[in-house]
Amino acid sequence: MQYALPKAPQFQSKEAMGEIAENYWMALLRDVPFSDYGANAVAQKAATHLTSFGGDFKGPKVGNAVTTDTLFRGDLTGAGTGPYLSQFMLWDVPFGAQKTPAQVAFGFPAFQDYLVDPAEYLKAQEGFVAQKPGPIAPLYMRSGREVSHYVHIDELFQGYLNACLLLITPPKRGGFGASPASGNPYGTSATQMGFGTLGEPNFKVILAEVSTRALKAVWYQKWFVHRRQRPEAFAARIHFQKTNQANYNLDLSNMDPLLQLIKVHNAKFYAGGDSFLLPMAYPEGSPTHPAYGAGHATVAGACVTLLKAIFADATFNDLKVTPIERDAAGNAVPHPEYNALTVYGELDKLAANVGMARNIAGVHWRSDFAESLKLGECIALNFLRELAFTYNEDVSFTFPLFSGQNVTITKKDPDDWKASDFPCGDLMK
């Protein structure tokens, strides 16, 4: 069985130009708290500009318009409700008898971007080893800067293990106390509980397993199929075309106001002339492998799909847990949309937060995130189909896909598998 990704947007396409425009706006808004977008003039300009790309910009919209509330969100069923950041990114995480603060403690200074000097950009392309993230004052995530730090040096399935721990742990120990999914036979038993199978240790281990499968699949796509250039390299083509050093036949007619803002922004860090390079969150720039698909987004799709399969959906109101945001001091502030937030919705949002954070850092494109998320979901669906057969227990998994469509996976002998048992056949060859 071979997984597949559709073709990425072509170099000179309007979709690619809409995507790089979003990357530029993400860089300009990197230090603005997500909750402040509605009142921020730059965020308002970003929404208006991205709307002007029409159907060539694939981000979520209200009607046909990008708004400051849909800005930089994932186009997923649950990702558009409530605060930008998922509850799974905001709560301190219970870890047995310990508790891990949901703070970023390593990174680079705020209001500092990189690779806007053409010489610095070229050094990065030649493999220059830049400084590594160092200790910073611990910060709860509120803006693109913090989430960029988070996805820079996170562990492969860190966000999803944290979510699993929060869902498993009862509220009196700092968790959410979610119920197991209805297809888990131990969920209604009065005398037995799951443990090594269909219980807490099993859930944590299979998260690790599906994440490694996702990573292997997407790296094949990166190197052997697509080999798409990174946003910083695309923006360099814009820079060299704008400064008359080369001509890549890029249509920049809808980019001039944005590029003027980029030039002013980059002048804070480079005084040697006009720079239209993409301001990067990391001094080394992008990883030294192709952009498409995105490893973080593929792992996000796989792990979040698994979490939806093993936990039941519920509103936070039903869980008797008050959703929060974080203020400037890091305090947990109750969020008013008490009844609107759900476990599955916040899991969708977690996947979007992690995947889009790599775009905010400057190292991925929107289509990298969107298509890789579906690849990860497909990997998890096939993993669950195999997993169900290995249990002695009579188990099933029913949950919604990122599209909102419900799917059910039942225990079935591999000799009886049919095409209908592969719900993402369009991503398999």
KOLSENU-698697 format. One record per residue (C-alpha): residue number from 1; residue in one letter; z, x, y. Coordinates in steps of 0.05 Angstrom, whole numbers. Layout:
! KOLSENU-698697
{resi:NUM, resn:a, c3:Z, c1:X, c2:Y}
...
! end
This chain:
! KOLSENU-698697
{resi:1, resn:m, c3:0, c1:0, c2:0}
{resi:2, resn:q, c3:-19, c1:27, c2:69}
{resi:3, resn:y, c3:6, c1:0, c2:135}
{resi:4, resn:a, c3:-40, c1:-4, c2:195}
{resi:5, resn:l, c3:-37, c1:-12, c2:270}
{resi:6, resn:p, c3:-93, c1:-43, c2:312}
{resi:7, resn:k, c3:-131, c1:1, c2:360}
{resi:8, resn:a, c3:-94, c1:21, c2:423}
{resi:9, resn:p, c3:-125, c1:2, c2:491}
{resi:10, resn:q, c3:-184, c1:46, c2:508}
{resi:11, resn:f, c3:-176, c1:102, c2:559}
{resi:12, resn:q, c3:-218, c1:70, c2:614}
{resi:13, resn:s, c3:-197, c1:-3, c2:601}
{resi:14, resn:k, c3:-164, c1:-49, c2:651}
{resi:15, resn:e, c3:-107, c1:-59, c2:601}
{resi:16, resn:a, c3:-92, c1:16, c2:600}
{resi:17, resn:m, c3:-92, c1:15, c2:677}
{resi:18, resn:g, c3:-44, c1:-43, c2:677}
{resi:19, resn:e, c3:1, c1:-5, c2:628}
{resi:20, resn:i, c3:2, c1:59, c2:670}
{resi:21, resn:a, c3:17, c1:17, c2:731}
{resi:22, resn:e, c3:78, c1:-11, c2:695}
{resi:23, resn:n, c3:100, c1:60, c2:677}
{resi:24, resn:y, c3:95, c1:81, c2:750}
{resi:25, resn:w, c3:136, c1:20, c2:773}
{resi:26, resn:m, c3:188, c1:34, c2:719}
{resi:27, resn:a, c3:196, c1:105, c2:746}
{resi:28, resn:l, c3:204, c1:79, c2:818}
{resi:29, resn:l, c3:258, c1:30, c2:795}
{resi:30, resn:r, c3:293, c1:76, c2:746}
{resi:31, resn:d, c3:357, c1:79, c2:787}
{resi:32, resn:v, c3:360, c1:5, c2:807}
{resi:33, resn:p, c3:408, c1:-38, c2:765}
{resi:34, resn:f, c3:369, c1:-90, c2:725}
{resi:35, resn:s, c3:413, c1:-145, c2:755}
{resi:36, resn:d, c3:390, c1:-125, c2:825}
{resi:37, resn:y, c3:315, c1:-134, c2:812}
{resi:38, resn:g, c3:313, c1:-203, c2:843}
{resi:39, resn:a, c3:335, c1:-178, c2:911}
{resi:40, resn:n, c3:300, c1:-110, c2:908}
{resi:41, resn:a, c3:236, c1:-102, c2:951}
{resi:42, resn:v, c3:205, c1:-51, c2:903}
{resi:43, resn:a, c3:217, c1:-96, c2:843}
{resi:44, resn:q, c3:184, c1:-153, c2:881}
{resi:45, resn:k, c3:124, c1:-110, c2:896}
{resi:46, resn:a, c3:121, c1:-89, c2:823}
{resi:47, resn:a, c3:119, c1:-161, c2:799}
{resi:48, resn:t, c3:64, c1:-179, c2:849}
{resi:49, resn:h, c3:22, c1:-118, c2:831}
{resi:50, resn:l, c3:28, c1:-128, c2:756}
{resi:51, resn:t, c3:9, c1:-201, c2:765}
{resi:52, resn:s, c3:-55, c1:-178, c2:799}
{resi:53, resn:f, c3:-80, c1:-149, c2:732}
{resi:54, resn:g, c3:-84, c1:-220, c2:704}
{resi:55, resn:g, c3:-94, c1:-224, c2:630}
{resi:56, resn:d, c3:-104, c1:-148, c2:626}
{resi:57, resn:f, c3:-29, c1:-140, c2:635}
{resi:58, resn:k, c3:5, c1:-163, c2:571}
{resi:59, resn:g, c3:78, c1:-167, c2:594}
{resi:60, resn:p, c3:116, c1:-233, c2:596}
{resi:61, resn:k, c3:102, c1:-281, c2:653}
{resi:62, resn:v, c3:123, c1:-347, c2:681}
{resi:63, resn:g, c3:59, c1:-386, c2:682}
{resi:64, resn:n, c3:10, c1:-332, c2:701}
{resi:65, resn:a, c3:58, c1:-291, c2:743}
{resi:66, resn:v, c3:102, c1:-232, c2:729}
{resi:67, resn:t, c3:170, c1:-244, c2:762}
{resi:68, resn:t, c3:229, c1:-199, c2:777}
{resi:69, resn:d, c3:264, c1:-234, c2:719}
{resi:70, resn:t, c3:208, c1:-219, c2:669}
{resi:71, resn:l, c3:197, c1:-149, c2:695}
{resi:72, resn:f, c3:199, c1:-96, c2:640}
{resi:73, resn:r, c3:223, c1:-145, c2:587}
{resi:74, resn:g, c3:194, c1:-150, c2:518}
{resi:75, resn:d, c3:151, c1:-211, c2:503}
{resi:76, resn:l, c3:197, c1:-236, c2:448}
{resi:77, resn:t, c3:229, c1:-303, c2:434}
{resi:78, resn:g, c3:300, c1:-282, c2:453}
{resi:79, resn:a, c3:287, c1:-224, c2:500}
{resi:80, resn:g, c3:276, c1:-267, c2:563}
{resi:81, resn:t, c3:342, c1:-304, c2:564}
{resi:82, resn:g, c3:403, c1:-281, c2:603}
{resi:83, resn:p, c3:417, c1:-210, c2:627}
{resi:84, resn:y, c3:364, c1:-157, c2:617}
{resi:85, resn:l, c3:409, c1:-117, c2:570}
{resi:86, resn:s, c3:429, c1:-143, c2:502}
{resi:87, resn:q, c3:502, c1:-156, c2:488}
{resi:88, resn:f, c3:495, c1:-104, c2:433}
{resi:89, resn:m, c3:483, c1:-51, c2:487}
{resi:90, resn:l, c3:542, c1:-72, c2:530}
{resi:91, resn:w, c3:602, c1:-79, c2:484}
{resi:92, resn:d, c3:647, c1:-23, c2:460}
{resi:93, resn:v, c3:635, c1:-16, c2:385}
{resi:94, resn:p, c3:690, c1:-24, c2:332}
{resi:95, resn:f, c3:685, c1:32, c2:282}
{resi:96, resn:g, c3:739, c1:21, c2:229}
{resi:97, resn:a, c3:805, c1:38, c2:260}
{resi:98, resn:q, c3:770, c1:70, c2:319}
{resi:99, resn:k, c3:729, c1:42, c2:377}
{resi:100, resn:t, c3:668, c1:75, c2:408}
{resi:101, resn:p, c3:655, c1:62, c2:482}
{resi:102, resn:a, c3:585, c1:36, c2:496}
{resi:103, resn:q, c3:577, c1:90, c2:550}
{resi:104, resn:v, c3:524, c1:143, c2:560}
{resi:105, resn:a, c3:560, c1:210, c2:565}
{resi:106, resn:f, c3:501, c1:259, c2:561}
{resi:107, resn:g, c3:439, c1:262, c2:604}
{resi:108, resn:f, c3:411, c1:286, c2:670}
{resi:109, resn:p, c3:430, c1:270, c2:743}
{resi:110, resn:a, c3:413, c1:203, c2:773}
{resi:111, resn:f, c3:358, c1:201, c2:825}
{resi:112, resn:q, c3:326, c1:262, c2:794}
{resi:113, resn:d, c3:256, c1:259, c2:763}
{resi:114, resn:y, c3:214, c1:313, c2:731}
{resi:115, resn:l, c3:143, c1:339, c2:721}
{resi:116, resn:v, c3:117, c1:316, c2:790}
{resi:117, resn:d, c3:99, c1:388, c2:806}
{resi:118, resn:p, c3:30, c1:402, c2:775}
{resi:119, resn:a, c3:53, c1:472, c2:754}
{resi:120, resn:e, c3:115, c1:442, c2:721}
{resi:121, resn:y, c3:73, c1:390, c2:687}
{resi:122, resn:l, c3:25, c1:442, c2:659}
{resi:123, resn:k, c3:83, c1:485, c2:634}
{resi:124, resn:a, c3:109, c1:425, c2:595}
{resi:125, resn:q, c3:40, c1:414, c2:563}
{resi:126, resn:e, c3:40, c1:487, c2:541}
{resi:127, resn:g, c3:106, c1:478, c2:504}
{resi:128, resn:f, c3:156, c1:505, c2:555}
{resi:129, resn:v, c3:227, c1:494, c2:529}
{resi:130, resn:a, c3:264, c1:457, c2:583}
{resi:131, resn:q, c3:338, c1:446, c2:594}
{resi:132, resn:k, c3:375, c1:401, c2:546}
{resi:133, resn:p, c3:417, c1:340, c2:565}
{resi:134, resn:g, c3:487, c1:359, c2:587}
{resi:135, resn:p, c3:553, c1:321, c2:598}
{resi:136, resn:i, c3:553, c1:270, c2:654}
{resi:137, resn:a, c3:607, c1:222, c2:678}
{resi:138, resn:p, c3:608, c1:168, c2:624}
{resi:139, resn:l, c3:568, c1:107, c2:647}
{resi:140, resn:y, c3:558, c1:38, c2:618}
{resi:141, resn:m, c3:484, c1:20, c2:618}
{resi:142, resn:r, c3:461, c1:-18, c2:679}
{resi:143, resn:s, c3:394, c1:12, c2:699}
{resi:144, resn:g, c3:333, c1:47, c2:672}
{resi:145, resn:r, c3:366, c1:114, c2:682}
{resi:146, resn:e, c3:421, c1:101, c2:632}
{resi:147, resn:v, c3:376, c1:69, c2:579}
{resi:148, resn:s, c3:329, c1:128, c2:586}
{resi:149, resn:h, c3:387, c1:174, c2:570}
{resi:150, resn:y, c3:407, c1:129, c2:511}
{resi:151, resn:v, c3:339, c1:133, c2:477}
{resi:152, resn:h, c3:332, c1:207, c2:491}
{resi:153, resn:i, c3:382, c1:233, c2:440}
{resi:154, resn:d, c3:403, c1:170, c2:402}
{resi:155, resn:e, c3:411, c1:172, c2:326}
{resi:156, resn:l, c3:354, c1:140, c2:288}
{resi:157, resn:f, c3:387, c1:72, c2:275}
{resi:158, resn:q, c3:446, c1:78, c2:323}
{resi:159, resn:g, c3:436, c1:14, c2:363}
{resi:160, resn:y, c3:428, c1:-28, c2:299}
{resi:161, resn:l, c3:488, c1:2, c2:264}
{resi:162, resn:n, c3:527, c1:-14, c2:327}
{resi:163, resn:a, c3:501, c1:-85, c2:325}
{resi:164, resn:c, c3:518, c1:-91, c2:251}
{resi:165, resn:l, c3:589, c1:-67, c2:265}
{resi:166, resn:l, c3:598, c1:-116, c2:322}
{resi:167, resn:l, c3:571, c1:-174, c2:280}
{resi:168, resn:i, c3:615, c1:-157, c2:220}
{resi:169, resn:t, c3:680, c1:-144, c2:257}
{resi:170, resn:p, c3:723, c1:-205, c2:276}
{resi:171, resn:p, c3:739, c1:-218, c2:350}
{resi:172, resn:k, c3:812, c1:-197, c2:343}
{resi:173, resn:r, c3:786, c1:-127, c2:328}
{resi:174, resn:g, c3:734, c1:-127, c2:383}
{resi:175, resn:g, c3:674, c1:-155, c2:346}
{resi:176, resn:f, c3:635, c1:-220, c2:343}
{resi:177, resn:g, c3:654, c1:-244, c2:274}
{resi:178, resn:a, c3:585, c1:-271, c2:254}
{resi:179, resn:s, c3:575, c1:-307, c2:188}
{resi:180, resn:p, c3:530, c1:-281, c2:132}
{resi:181, resn:a, c3:462, c1:-315, c2:126}
{resi:182, resn:s, c3:458, c1:-380, c2:87}
{resi:183, resn:g, c3:419, c1:-347, c2:29}
{resi:184, resn:n, c3:477, c1:-300, c2:14}
{resi:185, resn:p, c3:513, c1:-330, c2:-47}
{resi:186, resn:y, c3:580, c1:-302, c2:-25}
{resi:187, resn:g, c3:578, c1:-337, c2:41}
{resi:188, resn:t, c3:606, c1:-402, c2:12}
{resi:189, resn:s, c3:646, c1:-374, c2:-46}
{resi:190, resn:a, c3:720, c1:-388, c2:-47}
{resi:191, resn:t, c3:736, c1:-334, c2:-98}
{resi:192, resn:q, c3:686, c1:-277, c2:-88}
{resi:193, resn:m, c3:658, c1:-234, c2:-33}
{resi:194, resn:g, c3:600, c1:-186, c2:-27}
{resi:195, resn:f, c3:613, c1:-111, c2:-23}
{resi:196, resn:g, c3:569, c1:-60, c2:-57}
{resi:197, resn:t, c3:516, c1:-114, c2:-59}
{resi:198, resn:l, c3:507, c1:-166, c2:-4}
{resi:199, resn:g, c3:569, c1:-142, c2:32}
{resi:200, resn:e, c3:589, c1:-95, c2:88}
{resi:201, resn:p, c3:576, c1:-27, c2:55}
{resi:202, resn:n, c3:509, c1:-53, c2:28}
{resi:203, resn:f, c3:487, c1:-78, c2:97}
{resi:204, resn:k, c3:501, c1:-12, c2:131}
{resi:205, resn:v, c3:465, c1:29, c2:78}
{resi:206, resn:i, c3:402, c1:-13, c2:77}
{resi:207, resn:l, c3:396, c1:-6, c2:153}
{resi:208, resn:a, c3:390, c1:69, c2:143}
{resi:209, resn:e, c3:340, c1:60, c2:87}
{resi:210, resn:v, c3:293, c1:13, c2:124}
{resi:211, resn:s, c3:295, c1:58, c2:186}
{resi:212, resn:t, c3:270, c1:118, c2:147}
{resi:213, resn:r, c3:213, c1:77, c2:117}
{resi:214, resn:a, c3:194, c1:54, c2:187}
{resi:215, resn:l, c3:194, c1:125, c2:214}
{resi:216, resn:k, c3:150, c1:152, c2:158}
{resi:217, resn:a, c3:100, c1:95, c2:167}
{resi:218, resn:v, c3:93, c1:103, c2:242}
{resi:219, resn:w, c3:87, c1:179, c2:240}
{resi:220, resn:y, c3:27, c1:171, c2:194}
{resi:221, resn:q, c3:-4, c1:125, c2:246}
{resi:222, resn:k, c3:10, c1:175, c2:301}
{resi:223, resn:w, c3:-21, c1:236, c2:269}
{resi:224, resn:f, c3:-73, c1:212, c2:219}
{resi:225, resn:v, c3:-102, c1:151, c2:254}
{resi:226, resn:h, c3:-93, c1:141, c2:329}
{resi:227, resn:r, c3:-70, c1:205, c2:365}
{resi:228, resn:r, c3:-63, c1:168, c2:432}
{resi:229, resn:q, c3:-46, c1:209, c2:493}
{resi:230, resn:r, c3:21, c1:200, c2:528}
{resi:231, resn:p, c3:28, c1:163, c2:595}
{resi:232, resn:e, c3:44, c1:228, c2:631}
{resi:233, resn:a, c3:-23, c1:258, c2:608}
{resi:234, resn:f, c3:-60, c1:195, c2:630}
{resi:235, resn:a, c3:-25, c1:198, c2:698}
{resi:236, resn:a, c3:-46, c1:271, c2:704}
{resi:237, resn:r, c3:-119, c1:247, c2:698}
{resi:238, resn:i, c3:-104, c1:199, c2:756}
{resi:239, resn:h, c3:-73, c1:256, c2:795}
{resi:240, resn:f, c3:-132, c1:303, c2:785}
{resi:241, resn:q, c3:-182, c1:248, c2:802}
{resi:242, resn:k, c3:-143, c1:228, c2:865}
{resi:243, resn:t, c3:-139, c1:300, c2:888}
{resi:244, resn:n, c3:-214, c1:311, c2:874}
{resi:245, resn:q, c3:-201, c1:364, c2:821}
{resi:246, resn:a, c3:-236, c1:324, c2:766}
{resi:247, resn:n, c3:-270, c1:258, c2:754}
{resi:248, resn:y, c3:-250, c1:216, c2:694}
{resi:249, resn:n, c3:-287, c1:153, c2:718}
{resi:250, resn:l, c3:-222, c1:115, c2:723}
{resi:251, resn:d, c3:-225, c1:52, c2:765}
{resi:252, resn:l, c3:-167, c1:61, c2:813}
{resi:253, resn:s, c3:-187, c1:5, c2:860}
{resi:254, resn:n, c3:-124, c1:-35, c2:843}
{resi:255, resn:m, c3:-78, c1:25, c2:845}
{resi:256, resn:d, c3:-79, c1:53, c2:916}
{resi:257, resn:p, c3:-16, c1:19, c2:946}
{resi:258, resn:l, c3:24, c1:38, c2:884}
{resi:259, resn:l, c3:-2, c1:109, c2:884}
{resi:260, resn:q, c3:18, c1:116, c2:957}
{resi:261, resn:l, c3:90, c1:98, c2:937}
{resi:262, resn:i, c3:86, c1:148, c2:880}
{resi:263, resn:k, c3:63, c1:202, c2:929}
{resi:264, resn:v, c3:122, c1:189, c2:975}
{resi:265, resn:h, c3:171, c1:187, c2:916}
{resi:266, resn:n, c3:144, c1:252, c2:886}
{resi:267, resn:a, c3:149, c1:288, c2:953}
{resi:268, resn:k, c3:225, c1:286, c2:944}
{resi:269, resn:f, c3:217, c1:335, c2:886}
{resi:270, resn:y, c3:152, c1:372, c2:903}
{resi:271, resn:a, c3:132, c1:398, c2:972}
{resi:272, resn:g, c3:68, c1:433, c2:952}
{resi:273, resn:g, c3:20, c1:376, c2:967}
{resi:274, resn:d, c3:3, c1:306, c2:944}
{resi:275, resn:s, c3:27, c1:289, c2:874}
{resi:276, resn:f, c3:7, c1:227, c2:836}
{resi:277, resn:l, c3:38, c1:250, c2:770}
{resi:278, resn:l, c3:83, c1:203, c2:732}
{resi:279, resn:p, c3:157, c1:218, c2:749}
{resi:280, resn:m, c3:190, c1:232, c2:682}
{resi:281, resn:a, c3:262, c1:221, c2:663}
{resi:282, resn:y, c3:264, c1:284, c2:620}
{resi:283, resn:p, c3:249, c1:355, c2:643}
{resi:284, resn:e, c3:210, c1:369, c2:579}
{resi:285, resn:g, c3:168, c1:306, c2:588}
{resi:286, resn:s, c3:143, c1:270, c2:526}
{resi:287, resn:p, c3:155, c1:292, c2:454}
{resi:288, resn:t, c3:102, c1:338, c2:426}
{resi:289, resn:h, c3:69, c1:285, c2:383}
{resi:290, resn:p, c3:21, c1:227, c2:398}
{resi:291, resn:a, c3:43, c1:163, c2:432}
{resi:292, resn:y, c3:18, c1:108, c2:386}
{resi:293, resn:g, c3:55, c1:80, c2:349}
{resi:294, resn:a, c3:125, c1:88, c2:377}
{resi:295, resn:g, c3:179, c1:112, c2:330}
{resi:296, resn:h, c3:236, c1:78, c2:367}
{resi:297, resn:a, c3:199, c1:11, c2:370}
{resi:298, resn:t, c3:180, c1:13, c2:296}
{resi:299, resn:v, c3:251, c1:28, c2:275}
{resi:300, resn:a, c3:275, c1:-26, c2:323}
{resi:301, resn:g, c3:228, c1:-77, c2:291}
{resi:302, resn:a, c3:250, c1:-59, c2:221}
{resi:303, resn:c, c3:325, c1:-57, c2:234}
{resi:304, resn:v, c3:330, c1:-119, c2:277}
{resi:305, resn:t, c3:289, c1:-158, c2:225}
{resi:306, resn:l, c3:339, c1:-135, c2:172}
{resi:307, resn:l, c3:398, c1:-157, c2:214}
{resi:308, resn:k, c3:368, c1:-226, c2:225}
{resi:309, resn:a, c3:359, c1:-231, c2:149}
{resi:310, resn:i, c3:431, c1:-215, c2:132}
{resi:311, resn:f, c3:469, c1:-251, c2:188}
{resi:312, resn:a, c3:468, c1:-324, c2:208}
{resi:313, resn:d, c3:446, c1:-344, c2:278}
{resi:314, resn:a, c3:497, c1:-375, c2:325}
{resi:315, resn:t, c3:509, c1:-383, c2:399}
{resi:316, resn:f, c3:562, c1:-339, c2:430}
{resi:317, resn:n, c3:597, c1:-404, c2:448}
{resi:318, resn:d, c3:602, c1:-420, c2:373}
{resi:319, resn:l, c3:628, c1:-350, c2:360}
{resi:320, resn:k, c3:679, c1:-360, c2:416}
{resi:321, resn:v, c3:655, c1:-295, c2:447}
{resi:322, resn:t, c3:642, c1:-293, c2:522}
{resi:323, resn:p, c3:577, c1:-255, c2:540}
{resi:324, resn:i, c3:586, c1:-201, c2:592}
{resi:325, resn:e, c3:550, c1:-157, c2:642}
{resi:326, resn:r, c3:576, c1:-91, c2:669}
{resi:327, resn:d, c3:591, c1:-82, c2:743}
{resi:328, resn:a, c3:583, c1:-17, c2:782}
{resi:329, resn:a, c3:651, c1:7, c2:759}
{resi:330, resn:g, c3:635, c1:-9, c2:686}
{resi:331, resn:n, c3:680, c1:-70, c2:682}
{resi:332, resn:a, c3:661, c1:-126, c2:635}
{resi:333, resn:v, c3:642, c1:-186, c2:677}
{resi:334, resn:p, c3:633, c1:-253, c2:642}
{resi:335, resn:h, c3:561, c1:-278, c2:645}
{resi:336, resn:p, c3:550, c1:-351, c2:664}
{resi:337, resn:e, c3:497, c1:-366, c2:611}
{resi:338, resn:y, c3:552, c1:-377, c2:560}
{resi:339, resn:n, c3:516, c1:-427, c2:516}
{resi:340, resn:a, c3:445, c1:-399, c2:522}
{resi:341, resn:l, c3:455, c1:-332, c2:487}
{resi:342, resn:t, c3:448, c1:-329, c2:411}
{resi:343, resn:v, c3:457, c1:-275, c2:358}
{resi:344, resn:y, c3:382, c1:-275, c2:341}
{resi:345, resn:g, c3:362, c1:-276, c2:413}
{resi:346, resn:e, c3:406, c1:-217, c2:430}
{resi:347, resn:l, c3:379, c1:-180, c2:369}
{resi:348, resn:d, c3:308, c1:-192, c2:395}
{resi:349, resn:k, c3:331, c1:-167, c2:462}
{resi:350, resn:l, c3:362, c1:-105, c2:431}
{resi:351, resn:a, c3:295, c1:-87, c2:399}
{resi:352, resn:a, c3:261, c1:-97, c2:467}
{resi:353, resn:n, c3:313, c1:-57, c2:505}
{resi:354, resn:v, c3:306, c1:3, c2:459}
{resi:355, resn:g, c3:230, c1:1, c2:455}
{resi:356, resn:m, c3:220, c1:-11, c2:530}
{resi:357, resn:a, c3:271, c1:42, c2:548}
{resi:358, resn:r, c3:223, c1:94, c2:522}
{resi:359, resn:n, c3:171, c1:67, c2:569}
{resi:360, resn:i, c3:221, c1:69, c2:627}
{resi:361, resn:a, c3:232, c1:142, c2:611}
{resi:362, resn:g, c3:157, c1:153, c2:617}
{resi:363, resn:v, c3:141, c1:173, c2:546}
{resi:364, resn:h, c3:110, c1:109, c2:518}
{resi:365, resn:w, c3:64, c1:51, c2:536}
{resi:366, resn:r, c3:76, c1:-24, c2:531}
{resi:367, resn:s, c3:26, c1:-31, c2:475}
{resi:368, resn:d, c3:61, c1:25, c2:437}
{resi:369, resn:f, c3:123, c1:-18, c2:438}
{resi:370, resn:a, c3:91, c1:-85, c2:424}
{resi:371, resn:e, c3:48, c1:-65, c2:365}
{resi:372, resn:s, c3:99, c1:-18, c2:334}
{resi:373, resn:l, c3:152, c1:-72, c2:336}
{resi:374, resn:k, c3:108, c1:-115, c2:292}
{resi:375, resn:l, c3:95, c1:-56, c2:246}
{resi:376, resn:g, c3:170, c1:-47, c2:237}
{resi:377, resn:e, c3:179, c1:-121, c2:224}
{resi:378, resn:c, c3:125, c1:-117, c2:170}
{resi:379, resn:i, c3:159, c1:-58, c2:137}
{resi:380, resn:a, c3:226, c1:-96, c2:136}
{resi:381, resn:l, c3:194, c1:-158, c2:106}
{resi:382, resn:n, c3:166, c1:-118, c2:48}
{resi:383, resn:f, c3:231, c1:-80, c2:40}
{resi:384, resn:l, c3:269, c1:-146, c2:36}
{resi:385, resn:r, c3:220, c1:-172, c2:-16}
{resi:386, resn:e, c3:234, c1:-110, c2:-59}
{resi:387, resn:l, c3:308, c1:-112, c2:-45}
{resi:388, resn:a, c3:317, c1:-185, c2:-66}
{resi:389, resn:f, c3:290, c1:-168, c2:-135}
{resi:390, resn:t, c3:341, c1:-112, c2:-145}
{resi:391, resn:y, c3:402, c1:-158, c2:-137}
{resi:392, resn:n, c3:435, c1:-191, c2:-197}
{resi:393, resn:e, c3:455, c1:-247, c2:-150}
{resi:394, resn:d, c3:409, c1:-304, c2:-133}
{resi:395, resn:v, c3:393, c1:-288, c2:-61}
{resi:396, resn:s, c3:343, c1:-310, c2:-8}
{resi:397, resn:f, c3:330, c1:-290, c2:65}
{resi:398, resn:t, c3:307, c1:-341, c2:117}
{resi:399, resn:f, c3:300, c1:-322, c2:190}
{resi:400, resn:p, c3:251, c1:-324, c2:249}
{resi:401, resn:l, c3:200, c1:-270, c2:261}
{resi:402, resn:f, c3:192, c1:-241, c2:331}
{resi:403, resn:s, c3:137, c1:-292, c2:342}
{resi:404, resn:g, c3:187, c1:-349, c2:329}
{resi:405, resn:q, c3:156, c1:-368, c2:262}
{resi:406, resn:n, c3:206, c1:-377, c2:205}
{resi:407, resn:v, c3:197, c1:-339, c2:141}
{resi:408, resn:t, c3:234, c1:-344, c2:74}
{resi:409, resn:i, c3:238, c1:-288, c2:23}
{resi:410, resn:t, c3:264, c1:-305, c2:-46}
{resi:411, resn:k, c3:281, c1:-266, c2:-108}
{resi:412, resn:k, c3:217, c1:-260, c2:-149}
{resi:413, resn:d, c3:193, c1:-215, c2:-206}
{resi:414, resn:p, c3:140, c1:-166, c2:-180}
{resi:415, resn:d, c3:92, c1:-190, c2:-235}
{resi:416, resn:d, c3:92, c1:-258, c2:-200}
{resi:417, resn:w, c3:80, c1:-233, c2:-129}
{resi:418, resn:k, c3:21, c1:-265, c2:-93}
{resi:419, resn:a, c3:-15, c1:-252, c2:-27}
{resi:420, resn:s, c3:29, c1:-306, c2:5}
{resi:421, resn:d, c3:90, c1:-262, c2:-10}
{resi:422, resn:f, c3:64, c1:-212, c2:41}
{resi:423, resn:p, c3:74, c1:-248, c2:108}
{resi:424, resn:c, c3:45, c1:-191, c2:149}
{resi:425, resn:g, c3:-18, c1:-177, c2:109}
{resi:426, resn:d, c3:-58, c1:-163, c2:172}
{resi:427, resn:l, c3:-18, c1:-99, c2:181}
{resi:428, resn:m, c3:-30, c1:-75, c2:110}
{resi:429, resn:k, c3:-90, c1:-45, c2:75}
! end
